[in-house]
Amino acid sequence: MSTRKSRIALWSVQGILAALFLFAGGMKLALPLAALSRVSPLPAVFLKFIGACEVLGALGLVLPGLLRVRVGLTALAAAGLVVIMAGAVVVTVATQGVPAAGVPLLVGVLASVVAIRRRPARAASLLARAPRFELAQ
């Protein structure tokens, strides 16, 4: 895939993820605590916190690149959303079963692609020079 096509694809994934997290987080923030407690086994206040993290993560996926300010924050926002989605997969498996966890798993994988592809060049070069440890046989 050419560089231009890969940039367009990455921006498309970031935009879709930002819209998804903005909607999901906004709904968690907009719903009253009583309604949130009926939807999930998790405490309603914790769901409000997750909603705020999702909204901030959504903004972090697109604003640094659009404004060209602190673009390294995009990778951090995506990594934070990966953590949230890992928790969503665990909770979904526990409450609804394995098949229902496919959507949060896919969203988490897409967020991890953004986190890897948008990591700062300095971090990538440090990872490339990191010592490799092999198991003795």
C-alpha positions in Angstrom: 0.0 0.0 0.0 1.4 3.4 -0.9 2.2 6.0 1.7 -0.6 8.3 0.6 -3.2 5.4 0.7 -2.0 4.2 4.1 -2.3 7.8 5.5 -5.8 8.1 4.2 -6.8 4.7 5.6 -5.3 5.6 9.0 -7.1 8.9 9.1 -10.3 7.1 8.1 -9.9 4.6 11.0 -9.1 7.5 13.4 -12.2 9.4 12.3 -14.5 6.4 12.6 -13.1 5.5 16.0 -13.4 9.1 17.2 -17.1 9.2 16.1 -17.8 5.9 17.8 -16.1 6.9 21.1 -17.6 10.4 21.1 -21.1 8.9 20.7 -20.5 6.1 23.3 -18.9 8.4 25.8 -21.4 11.2 25.3 -24.2 8.8 25.9 -22.6 7.6 29.2 -22.2 11.2 30.2 -25.7 12.3 29.2 -27.6 9.4 30.8 -28.6 9.9 34.5 -27.0 7.6 37.1 -30.2 5.6 37.6 -30.4 4.7 33.9 -26.7 3.8 33.8 -27.1 1.4 36.7 -29.9 -0.5 34.9 -27.8 -0.9 31.8 -24.6 -2.4 33.3 -23.5 -4.3 36.3 -20.7 -1.8 36.8 -21.2 1.2 39.2 -22.8 4.1 37.5 -20.1 6.6 38.7 -17.5 4.3 37.1 -19.4 4.4 33.8 -19.4 8.2 33.9 -15.7 8.1 34.4 -15.3 5.7 31.4 -17.6 8.0 29.4 -15.3 11.0 30.1 -12.3 8.9 29.1 -13.9 7.9 25.9 -14.8 11.5 25.0 -11.3 12.7 25.8 -9.8 9.7 23.8 -12.0 10.6 20.8 -10.8 14.1 20.9 -7.2 12.9 21.3 -7.5 10.7 18.2 -8.2 13.6 15.8 -7.4 17.0 17.4 -3.6 16.8 17.6 -3.3 15.8 14.0 -5.8 18.4 12.8 -4.2 21.2 14.8 -0.6 19.9 14.3 0.1 20.3 18.0 1.5 17.6 20.2 0.8 14.9 17.6 2.4 12.2 19.8 -0.7 12.5 22.0 -2.7 10.6 19.3 -0.8 7.4 20.1 -1.3 7.9 23.8 -5.1 8.5 23.3 -5.4 5.4 21.1 -3.4 3.3 23.7 -5.8 4.5 26.5 -8.7 3.5 24.4 -7.2 0.1 23.9 -7.1 -0.4 27.6 -10.8 0.7 27.9 -11.7 -1.8 25.1 -9.8 -4.6 26.8 -11.9 -4.0 29.9 -15.0 -3.9 27.7 -14.1 -7.3 26.2 -13.7 -8.8 29.7 -17.0 -7.4 31.0 -18.9 -8.4 27.8 -17.6 -12.0 28.0 -18.5 -12.2 31.7 -22.0 -10.7 31.2 -23.1 -11.6 27.7 -20.9 -14.4 26.4 -18.0 -14.7 24.0 -19.8 -14.0 20.7 -21.0 -10.6 22.0 -17.4 -9.6 22.7 -16.5 -9.5 19.0 -17.4 -5.8 18.6 -15.3 -4.4 21.5 -12.5 -6.7 20.4 -12.5 -5.3 16.9 -12.7 -1.7 18.1 -9.7 -2.4 20.4 -7.7 -3.9 17.6 -8.4 -0.9 15.4 -7.4 1.4 18.3 -4.2 -0.6 18.7 -3.4 -0.2 15.0 -3.7 3.6 15.4 -1.6 3.5 18.6 1.2 1.6 16.8 1.1 3.6 13.5 1.0 7.0 15.2 3.7 6.4 17.8 6.4 9.0 17.7 9.4 8.3 15.5 11.8 8.6 18.4 9.9 5.9 20.3 10.0 3.6 17.3 13.8 4.0 17.0 14.2 3.3 20.7 12.2 0.1 20.3 14.2 -1.0 17.3 17.5 -0.6 19.3 16.2 -2.3 22.4 18.2 -5.4 23.4 16.6 -8.7 22.4 16.6 -11.5 25.0 16.5 -15.1 23.9 15.9 -18.1 26.0 18.9 -20.3 26.6 18.5 -23.8 25.3 
